[in-house]
């Protein structure tokens, strides 16, 4: 019972923390929803810990070990998803920097091309 209480309080604490940092605009809505869902699942898993016992016995683990394995797997999936997001953003940023450099070069080229004609008219 003590373990379930700690897990439930951890889930509630995670939800409160995520909502606080979301209010400060440090986390986008997309990630806020994901983390809040994870916090709710974590809190509900404390209530369902008794149902994990048969599975734990079948694989020769404790219920806490099974929940820890599930939590670790979930966090691993989140890390992979975030790595994919960061990789995509890095590619977009590189493309934007390249496009900006090409535009800056073109503007400089046009400015240099117009400079002599302005002086000859004046």
C-alpha positions, 0 to 999 in steps of 0.5 A: 500500500505504501508503494502505491501511495508513493506512485500516486503522489508522484503522478500528482506531483508530476501533473502539478509540475508540468502544469506550472511550467506550462503556465510559464510558457516553458512547455508547448501544449503538445508536450504538456498534454503528453506529460499530463497524460503520462502523469494520469497513467502513473497515478492510475497505475497506483490503483491498478498495482494489484492487477499487476501482481499476476503478471509479475508472478508469471514473469518472476518479478515483483509488482513494483519491478513490473511497474518500474519496467513499464515506466522505464519503457515509457520514458525510453519511448518519450526520449526517442520521440523527443530525439526525433522531434529535435532532429527534425527541428535541427534539419529545419533550422539548418535549411532556414539558415542556408536560405537566410544566407542565400537571401543575404548574399542576394541582397548584398549582390543587389546593393552592390549592383545598385550603388554605382548607378546611384552615385553617377545620377547624383 
